[in-house]
């Protein structure tokens, strides 16, 4: 618990600085009207205010906080989001992303979270998702709802939901150009435009990213076009269309043994004797094209009630040479009807939410022998259909001026059908199969407002997660059929607090959770590049999510001025009191994100109470940043895993702990030219960023995915 000791010392230092500040002077009462320019896309301030009604762990990441440095992948965007663990597999978009142990053993694509774009699901109908479907540069902020607190968006899984919210014509710069270049011949460029024409607004962005990669056979190239177009029929009705196109090509360098990792972390996984296991000669890749269109229409019904209709359709073509070549063409579509009423009930603050979310997916799945990267004999031809239906509701009501009670529940149905199109024979049985699952997920929570700026909360909830086709595919037949799996369920309890001091110099987001899981979906590597998912028995996930920002010093070189503080109201035209406080000072801020994750079997017949593999128990991210009101900033950062962690269920082989030192310096402004220079892994540490997992490992097990070596990046941005 070293970060807590460091934090207490720094907080004590900060408190001495805080106490030296003069008391704020009260100004006359003023009237503030808080209107969002868009019904479909609320402001980040409105979201923060709305999240205060959540009886659990939630947060918002302002995109400006990560655009001060390299902004290439989900790790760049979410590394300081409390509770979120992200590690790229080879420095690319593809990553292991997990909240509270969701999908921790998933070494490809994503599972265990609900990913959204402006509240509209990005997941495929079977629950999986692609990291490349989102672009951190096209977000103005990111909402994170951990665990059952994602009920607001119909999230059913253990991990919760992450919602990427895009700029609109009202909030984005009329023109923006951004370019990043750095080590491993990494290049990223963005051109974006936005505007408002009467009742119509638009935002459009094109990005190109490419890299040779730190490792051999890890070249990446991705092009994304993202746009949204909004139209206000009147002050109470707005409709917004979203159009996304993604083309991505990714070479897969594969896992190494620990000896290979430390001998040469740049090498790809090779095999001179069995060419199918040779990542280079057999050209292991994952390439796909994605087209997605979505609509979100919001109607203001009056009396603080909003009704939102969301729809989406996506088409994806996947070309995926691994041990065999996967050829998929998928169609996914869905609808979400969401009603939210924030009107007072019994003269006290209240929020009622109800929603219905059906999704359907159809996939043509063909599999071919991999003959040195080319398609050989087709051994599998399937049609796969997914259907999900979630009905969710929640009510949060203040019983007193400070105590709120939340009651919610969710009923879910999921169905997966695989139709084998190959004529059955003695050597080719019919692999057709259909499986379905029902789930009921209640939630009970309590919220206490300690002050206007600080809250504590607790809740107990259930979660439900049916398997995707990625889990159901039978490895023994190269994915030609399905294995029998139960849906993963869990009962979780959570305690936490969030808030800030009155002067805003210390802010925190801290939560402890304990979850009893049944039939956890554990994905184990059974051959190089091939996994098989099983249902474990009982397992336990517990952990601490700790985020703390402390302004250590203010007014070092620039003492600022005095002005009325901005005040926001959740309701229009309410009388509020403005206060006088110092503004526009330079400062030194300490940002911290610590995760304690202890996941284990619970009396398993084979593995007893062993630790679950795949994620470090301790993960600490810290940044000490000096900022000046002119826009200049500079400071070091550190990523640190304190202890080694297991890569196998038998707990015989570990991935070593590591510490990575970084530094960035730059200048950022709302208009005009901004720039940054950033260094990562400055000590050139050799380490495994993440691993695959197996039942039983030995010293020769190839399960380690090396992280990038020392690297430098520069960025230039212009906003008109």
N, C-alpha and C positions, 0 to 999 in steps of 0.2 A: 504493500500500500504506500510506496514511496511518493507517488504524486500527491497524496493527501497531506503528508508532512510538508512537502514543498509548498503546497497551496496554503496551509495554515500560516507558515512563515511570511509568505508574500501578502496574504490577506491582512496580517497584523501590520505589516509595513504600510499597506494601502490605507488601512483604517486610520493610522496616524496622520497620513496626508489628508484624508477626508475630514477629520475632526478639525483641521486647521482652516477649513473653508468657512467664509462668512455665511450666516443664516440667510436664506432667501427672503426677499422682500415681497409681500403680497401686493398685487396690483388689483385694480378694479375688475369686477366681473365683466366678461365679454361674451358675446354670442358667436358660436362657431357652427358653421354648416359643413358637414362632411359628406360630400357627394362623390361617388366614384364615377369617372367618365364612362365606364362600361358596366352593364349589368352582368355580362357573362364572365368578366375577368375582374375580380375585386382587387383593390390595392393591397400591397404587402402590409400596410398598417391595419387595414380592415381584417385581414387574415389573422394577424397577431391578436387583435382584440377578440375575434371569434374563437380562437383556440383557447382563450381563457375559460371558456365554458366546457372544456373537455376534462373529464375526471381521470386523466392519465397522461402519459408521456407523449408530447407532441413538440414540434419545432418548425422553424422556418429558416431557410438559408437564403440570404440576399445574394443574388448573383454577383453583385459588386465586390463581395468579399473574396471570391475566388478568381475573378477576372483581373486581379492585380498580379497574377502569375500565369504559368502555363495552364490552359483550360482545355485539355484534350479529351479526357475520359471521366468516368464517374468518380474515380478516386480523387481527381483534382477538384471536383465539385462538392463531394460529400465527406471529405476527410475530416472536417471539423464539425460534422453533424453528430450530436450526441446519440449514441446507440447504434450507429451505422458502421459496419466493418466492410471495407472494400479493398481488395488486392487484385491488380491486373495479373493475368496469367503470364504474359510476356510483354508487358509495357503497353498493351493495346487496349481497345475498348472492351474486349472480352475479359471478364473479371469474376472473381468470387465475391458476391455481395450478399450480406446476411444481416438480419436484425434478430437478436435474441436466439441465434442458432438456426434460423430458418434457412434451409437448403445449404447448410455448411459443407456438406460432402458433394455438392453439385459442382463438378469440375468443368462443365460446359454450359453455355447459355445461362438462363436464370430461372429460379423456382422459389416458392415460399414467400413471395411478395406480390402485392398488387401494384403495378406500375401504371401511371396515368399521365395523360397530357391534358391539362386544363380540366381535370375531373373526368375525362373520357378514357376508358381502359385501353392500354397498349398491349396487354397480355394477349397471347393467342387464346383461343377458346378452351384449350386443354390446360391452361394455367401457366405455360412456359412463356418466356419473353426474351427478346434480343436486346443486349445493351446498346447496339448500334442504332436502335430505333429512336434514341433521344440524343440531342446535341446540347451539351452544357452552355454553348454560346448562344443558343436561342431560347434561353430561360431568363426571365427577370427575377424569379425567385422559385424555390423548391420547398414544398410542404412535406414534412416527414411525420407520419402517424405510426407510432410503434405499437405492435401487438394489437389487442382488441380495440384500441382507440381509433383504428381505421374503419370502425363501424359507420362512421359518417359517410364513407364512400363505398360501403358494402364490402369491405375487406373481411375475409373469413380466416386468413391464415395466421400462423403463429407470429410471423414477422411484421405484418401490418401493410402499410401502403406508402408509396412515394409519388408525389404529384408534381410534375414539372409544369410551371405556369409561364406561358409565353408573353412577350411584349405585344402590344397592340399599336395601332396607329396613334392612339392617344398618349402612349407612354414611351415609345421608342424614338430615337433620333431620326430625322428625315433621311439621313444617309450615314452609313457607318462602314468603315473598312478596317479590317484587323488582320495582321500577319504575324505568325510565329515561326521561328526557325531555331534548330538546335542540333544537339548531338544525334548521331546515327542517321544523319541526313533527314531529320524530322522537319516537315513543313506543314503548316496549317494556315489556311487563308479563309477569310469571310468577307462577303459583300452583302450588305443589308440595306433595305429602304423601307420607309414607313410614311404614312400620311393620313390626313382626314379630309374628306370632301363631303361637306354637308352631313347627312346621316350615315355616310359610308366611311369606314376606316380600313386600313390594310397594313400588314407587315409581311415582308418577304425576306428570306435569307438563303444564300447559297454558300456552302462551305466545302472546301477540299482539304483532306488531310492525308499525308503519306509519310512513311518512315521505312528505312531499311531494317530497323530493329536492332537491338543490342545483340541478339543471338543470330546465328546462321539460320536460314530458312524461317525468318520471322517478319518478312516484308508485309506491310499493310498499306492499303489504299482505299479511302472511303470518300464518297461524294454524297452530300445531303442537300436537298432543297426542302425548305419548310416555309409555309406561309399560312396566314389566317386573314380572313376577310369578314368584317362585322357590319351589320346594318341595323340601325335603330328604326323600327316602324313607328315608334313613339317613345315617350319617356318611360313606358312600362313594359315594352316588348323589344328584345334584341336577339338577333340570330347571328351566329358566327360559324363560318366554315373553316376547316383546317385541311390543308393539302400537304402531304409528305411524300418525298421520294428518296430512297436510300439505295446506293449501289456500293457494295463493300466486298473487297477481296482480302483474305487473310491467310497467310502461310502459318502452319502449326508446327513449331519446332519440337514439341514433345517434352516428356519428363526425363530427368537424368538420375543416376545413382548419386549418393552423397559424395563418393570419391570423384565421379565425373564433375559434379558441381564445383568442388574446390580445385580440381585440376584445370578446368577450363569452362567457366560458366557460359561462355559465348557459343559453345558447340550445340548443334542439334542432336537429337537422338538418332543414332545410326545403327545399322545391323547389316554386316557384310554377308551373313549366312542366310538370313530369312528376310528377303527384300521387302516383304509386305510390312515389316516392322521398321523399315528404314524410312524416316520421315522425309528425307530429301529425294531419294530415288523413286519412292512411291508417291511423292508430291502431295503430302497431307495438307489439306486446305479447308477453308470454310468460306465460300463465296455465296452471296445472295443479293437479290434485288427485292425491294419492298415498295409497294405503292399503297398509300393509305389516304382515305378521305373520311372526314368526320364532321359532324355538326353539333353545335350546342345552342339551344334556344332557351332563353330565360324570360319568364313572365312575372312581373311584379303584380301580385294579386291584391296589394294593399294590406294595411294592418300588419306590416312587416312580414308578409308571407311571400315566398318565392317558389315558383314551380319551374323546374328545369327538365327539358327533354334532351338527351344526348344519344347520338347514333354514330356508328362507325362501320366502315368496311375496309378490309386490308387484303392485299394479294401479295404472296411471296413465292419466289422461285429460289430454291436452295440447291446448290451443287457442292457436295461435301465429301471429298475423297479422304477416307481414313483406312481402316482395315479392309473396308469395302467402300463403294461409292454410293452415297445416299443422294437420290434425286427426288425432290419433293416440290409439289405445287400446291399451295394452300390458300384457301379462301376463309376469312373469318369475319363475322359481322355480329353486332350487338346493339343493344338498346338499354338505356338507363333512364328511369323516370324518378325524379327526386323532388320531394316537397319539404321545404323547411319553413317553419313558422317561429319567429322570434318575439311574438307578442307576449306581453305579461299575462300570467295566469294567477288568479287569486291575488292580484295586486303585487305579484313578485315576478322577478325575471325568470324567463322560461324559454327553452328551445325544444321544439318538437321536430323530429326528422323521420320520414318514411320513404322507402324507395323500393323499386323492383328492377332487377337487372338480369335479363336473359342474354346469353351469348351462344353462338353456334359456329362450328368450324368444320370444314371439309378439306381433306388432304389426300392427294394422289401420291403414294409413297412407293417408289421403286428402288431396288438395291441391286448393284452390279459388283462383280468381282473387280478388284483394283489390280490392274496389270500395269505396273510402273506408272501409275497416274492416269491411265486410260481405262475406259469402260470395257469390261470383259463380258462374261455371261451374266444375264439377268437372272438372279435366283429368287427374287421376291417381287411381288406386285400386289399392292394392297390399296384399298380405299378406307380411310379412317374418318370417323365422324365424332365430334365432341359436342356436348350440350351441357350448359350450366344454367341454373335458375336460382337466384338469390333474392329473397324478400327480407328486408331489414327495416328496423324501426328503433328509435331511441328518443327518450325524453329526459331533459335536464331541467330541474326545477329548484329554485332557491327556497328552502324551507324557512330560513331566517335571512337576515341581511348578509350573513357571511357563510352560511352552510348550504351547499347544494347537493341534491341527490340525483343520480342518473340511473335509469332503468332502460335496458335495451335487449334486443334479441334478434336472431337471424335464423331463418330456415333456408337450407340449401339442398339442392338436388344436382347431381352430376352423373353424366352417362358417357361412356367411351365404347365405341363400336369399331371393330376391325374386320373388314371383309377381304378374305383372301381370293384374289382373282386368278391365281394359277390353278389349273385343273389338278385335283388330288391324284396321287399315285402311291405306289408302295414306298417310294423314296421321298415323297413330298406330301405329307398329310395336310388336311385342310386346317389352316391356322386362323380361321374366322372365330371371333369371340366378341361377346358383349359383357361389360361390367357396369354396374351403377351403384351409387352410394347416396344416402340421406344424412343430413347433419342438422343439429339444433345447437345454436351457440348463444346462450344468454350472457348478459353482462350487468353487474351491479357496481356502482361507484359512488364515492363521496368526495366532495371538494370543499375545502375550507379556505376562505380569504383571510390570511393573517393580517395583511395590510392591503392597500390599493395596488401595491406593486408585487406582492409575494403571496404564493398559494402553496398549500400542501394537499395531497390527494391520495386515495387508495381505491383499488377496485379488484374484483374477482370476475373471471370470465372464462368462457370456453372458446376454443378455436377448432376449425375443421378444414382439412386440406386433402382433397382427392388427388390421386396420382395423375400426372400428365402422361402422354404417350412416350415421353423420354424415359420415364420410370417403368412403364408397362412393357416396353419392348424386351423380348426375350433374347439375351445375348447368345444363348446356345445356338440359335438359328439365324444370327446376324440381324436380329430385329424383325424377322418374318412373322412372328406371332406375338401373343401377349402372355405375361405371367399373371397369376392371381395375386392381387394386392388389396389390402384394406386401406381405407382412408386414414390419414394421420389425424389424431385428435389430441387436445391438451386442455388441462385446467390450470389457469394461471392466476397468481395473486401479484399485486404490484403496489408499491409505496413510493411516493416521490414528492419533490418540491421543485418549484420554478419561480423565478422572479428576479428582481433587482433592488438594490438599495435606492433610497429616495433620490439621491443625487446621480444615480445611474452609473456610478464608478465600478460597482461589482454586480455582475449578473450571473445566474446559475441555472442549470437544468440537471437535476440529479434524480435517478430512479433506481430502485432495487426490485427485481422480479424473481419469482420462483414458479416454475412450470412443471407439472407432472404430465408426461407425454405417454400416449398409448399408440402402438403400431407406428412409431416414427419411421419415416421413409429414409433409409440409409442406402446410399449409393456407393458401391464398392467396386474398385478396379479388379477385373478378373483376367485381363490380358492387356498388353500395351494398347492404349486407345479405346478399350472396350470396358464398359461398366455394366453391372447388374444391380438393380435396386431390390432390397428386401424390406420386410416389416420387422423392425426390432421388437423386442418385448417392451417392458416399461423402461423409460429413460427419464432423466431429470435435467432440466436446464435452469440454471440460476445465474444471476449476474448483477453487476452495477454499471449503470450508464451515467457518466460524470462529465458534465460540461461546465466550465467556469472561465469567465472573462473578468480580468481585474485591471483597471486603469491604475498603474503603479505611481506614475508621476504625470502632472499636468503643468503647463505654463513654464516649461524649461527655458525656451527661447522666445516664445510668443505668448504674451499674457492674455491675449484675447480682448474681448469687449463685453459689455453687458447689454442684454436685449430680452424682450419677453419670450418665454419658451413657447414653442408650438404646442398646441393642445388639440387633441382629436376627441370626437364624441362618436359613440356607436349609433346614436340617433340624431337626426337632423335638428338643428335649431334648439339645442339644449344650452342652458346657461352653465358655463364652467368658469373656474377661477384660473387666471393666468398668473404665473409667478415669474420673478426676475432671477436669472441665474447666469453664470459665466458661459460664454459660447466662444467657439473658434479659437481654442487653445491647441498648441502642439501637445502630444502626449506619448507615453510609452504604455502599451497594452500587452498583457500576458493572456494569450488564448490557450485553453487546454481542453483536450478531449481524451478521456480515459475509459477503457472498457475492461471490466473484469468478467470473464466468461468461463464458468465451470460447468461443463456438460458431461454427463456420465450415464453409463448403464445402471440399472437398478435391479440387482439380483438376477442378472442374466445367467442362463444355464451354462453358457460357454465362457463369457467374459466377466461374470460377477458384477462388481461395481467399478469396472475400469472406466477411464476417461474416454469420451468420444473423441475420435481424431478429427483433424482438419482445421482447427482454429486455435491461435495462441490464447492462453488463459489471461495474459496481461497484454494490453495494447495501449500505448501512450503516445499522444501527438500533442506537441506544444510549439507555440510560436511567440517570440518576443519582438514586437513590432513598434518602431517609432513612426508616428505620422504627424505631418505638419498640415495646417489648414490650407496651405498653398497647393497641396496635392502630392507632395513628396512623401515617400515612405521607405523604410529599410529595416531589416532585421533578420536574425537567424531562426531556424526551426529545427525540430528534432522529431524523429519517429523511432520508437523504442519498444521492443518486446522484451520483457524482463527475463523470461524463462524459456527453456526449450519446451516444445510441445510434441505430442505423439502424432504419428501419421498412420497408425494401424490400431485396430480394435484390441489386439492382444497386448498393446502397450509395450512393444519391444524396440521400436525405432523412433527416434525423435528428429524434429527439425530444429536447428540451433537458433538461439536468440540472436538478435542483431540490434544495432543502433545506427541510424542514418542521419547525418548532419546536412542541413541545407541552408541557403541564404538567398534573399531576394531584395532587390532595390528597384525603385521605379518612381514614376510620376503619373498621377491619374486625375483627369478632369472631366467634367460633364460634357464639355464641348471643346473641340480642338484636338490637339495631339497628346496622346498618352503613350508611355513606354514602360517596359520592365526588362530586367536582367535577372535570371534565376539560376542558381546552381543546386544540384541535387546529388545526394550520396557523395559529398565532397571528399570523404576519406576513402572512397573507392572500395567499400565493403563488399565482400562476396557473401551472398546470402540467398536463401530461398524465399521469394515473395509469397508463395503459397505452394500447396502440394496436392496431389491426388491422395486417395486413402484406400487402404486394403484391409482385409481381415487380419492377416498375419504377414509381417514384413521380415526381411533379413537385410544384412548390410549391402546386399547386391540389388535390392529393390529399387527400381527406377520410378520414383514418385515425386521428385523435387523439381520445381519450376523456378529457375534462377530469376532474381530481380535485376533491374538495370544497374550497370556500373555508374561511375562518375559521369555526370552529364551537365550540359549548360544549355540554356534556352534564352532567347531574346524575343521580345514582342513589341509591335508598334501598332497603335490604334488611332484612327481619326474619326471623330464624330462632328457632323455638320449641324 
